[in-house]
Amino acid sequence: MFDLDVVSLSRLQFAITVMFHFIFVPLTIGLSFMLAVMETIYVITGRDIWRRMTLFWGVLFGINFAIGVGTGIVMEFQFGMNWSYYSHYVGDIFGAPLALEGLMAFFLEASFVGLFFFGWNRMSKRAHLTATWLVAIGTNFSALWILIANGWMQYPVAAVFNPDTMRMEMTNFFSVILNPVAQAKFLHTVIAGYITGAIFIIAVSSWYLLRRRNMDIAKRSIAVASAFGFLVSIGAVTLGDESGYLLGEHQSMKIAALESMWETEPAPASFNVIAIPNQEEMKNDFAIHIPWVMGIIGTRSLDQVMPGINELVERNHGRITQGIDSYEALQRFKSDPHDLESRAYFMENWRDLGYGLLLKKYRDDIENATPEEIHQAALDTVPNVAPLFYAFRIMVVLGIYFILFFALTLWLSIKGRIADSPRTLKLAMWGVATPWIAIECGWFVAEYGRQPWAIDGILPTHYAVSHLSVTSLLISLSIYIILYTIIFIIGTKVMLHAIKKGPEELAPTDGRSLLTGELPTDKVTV
């Protein structure tokens, strides 16, 4: 049963708003890049059909972009509203990439989105193409900065706790930007967006082909999206392997939970294809595994051991005990700022403070924690294994499916048989939601798998929330659910209406502007 407390409701509200927002983000990323590719072909070949393709898919991009921006603003406001101590504790670090997202990405993206829509008959071909590519670059920059922030939450580098200010402070900005976890997440996320955009284009084009409408545009759209999708889907699998390696290096508990690996195995560890995790008894009731595979993925070696969940719990038990000592040293220094010995001890062991704060869930005077409370806090460092195990496998299976799907549609396009393959076209239509399923599973694995941490190993989630009432959270959560449901219904209807209109109305052959309805003129402004 779901426990209606402040922490759980704050987590639920953030999860709903983030996962709803991320319905629109990957499609925006994917379509922006595809628009740039299509318009590039138009500028190179001069063939008007590529201009019409860019115009038509640009309308769908614009609808999706507008909804995504609105829902993203709400998401970021929650850091101050529902997670005020988190914002106080790490605001000096987390706030920097968020500010850059607004200053560099949103301004760049929004400015050139306007030029994309309204500049067709006011700019030269090359100038407009430049604006379109800057839209794509700006969209990717938006993802970059937020994923740098999120990557730091997963692997907090270049930061130290300052006992004078009682906050985390950044020590090296460039190390935060170049955080390997953040960079892998960025590439994996934008490639997931490219896959989403490609599958969306193929699905909509398949709908036209089944109805014998817009045949030329649909066939070309499928050909471009299939070729692009096939390449990036291979990249997604490669980067997934890199993410698995980084998890093995920096988030041992998460990768052990993803694999339902309770006991430490001799190197290299096996991969559980199917398992029935038993969290209560800390074991698997049933498992089918492949020897060596997980060890190679997680360590890229044959002799490096991957620790199991039970061993990690024992390690965390020791870190919690050490965290109590760090907490006591911090309290002594706060009481007497001249106690340099306590300060020195704390600065040497401050990384264990977060583990000590796990006990705040059970008592305020953590220095008096009982062995039972310490043991329970150590068990709390294990996320819920079963949903992580299955969500990860859904994502992996869909990743393999994408490669096969794009290979099929690309082969049929090359052979000129895509319009005469109704089964493939129907598969494309019915599979339009698959990239979103994979993406939401990926975010679930990343965020739920980090629990009980808001900042991995540094700040427990229950310690990061604002002091709000359950009633106020229930009211705001209800408002968000109602508002987002309305937005989703309206947005879906607008998108479907635009698809039903098709390129005939949204991208007419007489060269009228996409939004203004203006006819082409002889004057161009660079």
TABELQUI-V945609 format. One record per residue. RES is the residue in three letters. NEAR is the number of other C-alpha atoms within 8 Angstrom. Layout:
[[RES/NEAR] [RES/NEAR]]
This chain:
[[MET/2] [PHE/3] [ASP/5] [LEU/7] [ASP/7] [VAL/11] [VAL/9] [SER/9] [LEU/13] [SER/12] [ARG/8] [LEU/8] [GLN/9] [PHE/10] [ALA/8] [ILE/9] [THR/12] [VAL/10] [MET/10] [PHE/10] [HIS/12] [PHE/10] [ILE/9] [PHE/12] [VAL/11] [PRO/15] [LEU/15] [THR/15] [ILE/15] [GLY/15] [LEU/14] [SER/13] [PHE/11] [MET/11] [LEU/12] [ALA/12] [VAL/8] [MET/12] [GLU/13] [THR/9] [ILE/10] [TYR/13] [VAL/10] [ILE/6] [THR/6] [GLY/7] [ARG/7] [ASP/8] [ILE/8] [TRP/12] [ARG/11] [ARG/12] [MET/13] [THR/11] [LEU/11] [PHE/12] [TRP/10] [GLY/11] [VAL/11] [LEU/11] [PHE/12] [GLY/8] [ILE/11] [ASN/12] [PHE/11] [ALA/8] [ILE/11] [GLY/13] [VAL/8] [GLY/8] [THR/11] [GLY/10] [ILE/8] [VAL/9] [MET/12] [GLU/8] [PHE/8] [GLN/10] [PHE/11] [GLY/9] [MET/8] [ASN/10] [TRP/13] [SER/12] [TYR/10] [TYR/14] [SER/11] [HIS/8] [TYR/9] [VAL/12] [GLY/11] [ASP/9] [ILE/11] [PHE/11] [GLY/9] [ALA/9] [PRO/12] [LEU/11] [ALA/8] [LEU/10] [GLU/13] [GLY/10] [LEU/8] [MET/10] [ALA/13] [PHE/12] [PHE/9] [LEU/11] [GLU/14] [ALA/9] [SER/8] [PHE/12] [VAL/11] [GLY/9] [LEU/11] [PHE/12] [PHE/10] [PHE/12] [GLY/10] [TRP/13] [ASN/12] [ARG/10] [MET/11] [SER/11] [LYS/8] [ARG/7] [ALA/9] [HIS/13] [LEU/12] [THR/8] [ALA/12] [THR/15] [TRP/10] [LEU/11] [VAL/15] [ALA/13] [ILE/9] [GLY/13] [THR/14] [ASN/10] [PHE/11] [SER/12] [ALA/11] [LEU/9] [TRP/12] [ILE/11] [LEU/12] [ILE/15] [ALA/12] [ASN/9] [GLY/14] [TRP/15] [MET/10] [GLN/11] [TYR/12] [PRO/10] [VAL/8] [ALA/10] [ALA/11] [VAL/8] [PHE/9] [ASN/9] [PRO/9] [ASP/4] [THR/5] [MET/8] [ARG/10] [MET/13] [GLU/11] [MET/10] [THR/7] [ASN/8] [PHE/8] [PHE/6] [SER/9] [VAL/11] [ILE/9] [LEU/8] [ASN/13] [PRO/7] [VAL/12] [ALA/15] [GLN/13] [ALA/11] [LYS/11] [PHE/12] [LEU/9] [HIS/11] [THR/10] [VAL/13] [ILE/12] [ALA/13] [GLY/14] [TYR/16] [ILE/14] [THR/13] [GLY/16] [ALA/15] [ILE/13] [PHE/10] [ILE/11] [ILE/14] [ALA/14] [VAL/10] [SER/13] [SER/14] [TRP/11] [TYR/12] [LEU/14] [LEU/10] [ARG/6] [ARG/7] [ARG/7] [ASN/11] [MET/9] [ASP/6] [ILE/11] [ALA/12] [LYS/13] [ARG/8] [SER/12] [ILE/15] [ALA/12] [VAL/8] [ALA/14] [SER/14] [ALA/10] [PHE/9] [GLY/14] [PHE/13] [LEU/8] [VAL/11] [SER/14] [ILE/9] [GLY/9] [ALA/12] [VAL/10] [THR/8] [LEU/11] [GLY/9] [ASP/9] [GLU/9] [SER/11] [GLY/11] [TYR/12] [LEU/12] [LEU/12] [GLY/12] [GLU/9] [HIS/7] [GLN/11] [SER/12] [MET/11] [LYS/11] [ILE/11] [ALA/13] [ALA/17] [LEU/13] [GLU/9] [SER/13] [MET/11] [TRP/12] [GLU/10] [THR/12] [GLU/11] [PRO/6] [ALA/11] [PRO/17] [ALA/14] [SER/12] [PHE/12] [ASN/12] [VAL/8] [ILE/8] [ALA/11] [ILE/9] [PRO/12] [ASN/10] [GLN/9] [GLU/4] [GLU/5] [MET/9] [LYS/9] [ASN/11] [ASP/8] [PHE/8] [ALA/10] [ILE/8] [HIS/9] [ILE/9] [PRO/9] [TRP/12] [VAL/11] [MET/11] [GLY/18] [ILE/12] [ILE/10] [GLY/13] [THR/13] [ARG/8] [SER/8] [LEU/10] [ASP/6] [GLN/9] [VAL/12] [MET/14] [PRO/11] [GLY/13] [ILE/14] [ASN/10] [GLU/10] [LEU/11] [VAL/12] [GLU/9] [ARG/8] [ASN/11] [HIS/12] [GLY/8] [ARG/11] [ILE/16] [THR/10] [GLN/12] [GLY/16] [ILE/13] [ASP/9] [SER/15] [TYR/12] [GLU/9] [ALA/12] [LEU/12] [GLN/8] [ARG/10] [PHE/13] [LYS/8] [SER/6] [ASP/7] [PRO/7] [HIS/5] [ASP/9] [LEU/8] [GLU/6] [SER/11] [ARG/12] [ALA/8] [TYR/10] [PHE/12] [MET/7] [GLU/6] [ASN/11] [TRP/10] [ARG/7] [ASP/14] [LEU/15] [GLY/12] [TYR/14] [GLY/17] [LEU/14] [LEU/10] [LEU/14] [LYS/11] [LYS/9] [TYR/6] [ARG/8] [ASP/7] [ASP/7] [ILE/11] [GLU/8] [ASN/5] [ALA/10] [THR/6] [PRO/6] [GLU/6] [GLU/10] [ILE/13] [HIS/9] [GLN/8] [ALA/12] [ALA/13] [LEU/8] [ASP/8] [THR/11] [VAL/13] [PRO/12] [ASN/9] [VAL/12] [ALA/11] [PRO/7] [LEU/14] [PHE/12] [TYR/8] [ALA/12] [PHE/12] [ARG/8] [ILE/10] [MET/13] [VAL/8] [VAL/8] [LEU/11] [GLY/12] [ILE/9] [TYR/8] [PHE/11] [ILE/12] [LEU/8] [PHE/8] [PHE/12] [ALA/10] [LEU/8] [THR/13] [LEU/13] [TRP/8] [LEU/10] [SER/12] [ILE/8] [LYS/7] [GLY/7] [ARG/9] [ILE/12] [ALA/10] [ASP/5] [SER/8] [PRO/8] [ARG/6] [THR/9] [LEU/15] [LYS/10] [LEU/8] [ALA/12] [MET/12] [TRP/8] [GLY/8] [VAL/10] [ALA/7] [THR/8] [PRO/12] [TRP/9] [ILE/9] [ALA/12] [ILE/10] [GLU/10] [CYS/12] [GLY/11] [TRP/10] [PHE/11] [VAL/12] [ALA/8] [GLU/8] [TYR/10] [GLY/13] [ARG/12] [GLN/11] [PRO/11] [TRP/11] [ALA/13] [ILE/13] [ASP/12] [GLY/10] [ILE/12] [LEU/13] [PRO/16] [THR/12] [HIS/8] [TYR/11] [ALA/12] [VAL/14] [SER/9] [HIS/4] [LEU/8] [SER/7] [VAL/10] [THR/6] [SER/8] [LEU/12] [LEU/9] [ILE/8] [SER/8] [LEU/10] [SER/8] [ILE/8] [TYR/9] [ILE/9] [ILE/8] [LEU/8] [TYR/9] [THR/8] [ILE/8] [ILE/9] [PHE/8] [ILE/8] [ILE/8] [GLY/11] [THR/8] [LYS/8] [VAL/9] [MET/10] [LEU/8] [HIS/8] [ALA/11] [ILE/9] [LYS/6] [LYS/9] [GLY/11] [PRO/11] [GLU/9] [GLU/7] [LEU/12] [ALA/14] [PRO/10] [THR/8] [ASP/5] [GLY/8] [ARG/12] [SER/12] [LEU/12] [LEU/6] [THR/7] [GLY/7] [GLU/7] [LEU/9] [PRO/8] [THR/6] [ASP/4] [LYS/5] [VAL/9] [THR/6] [VAL/6]]
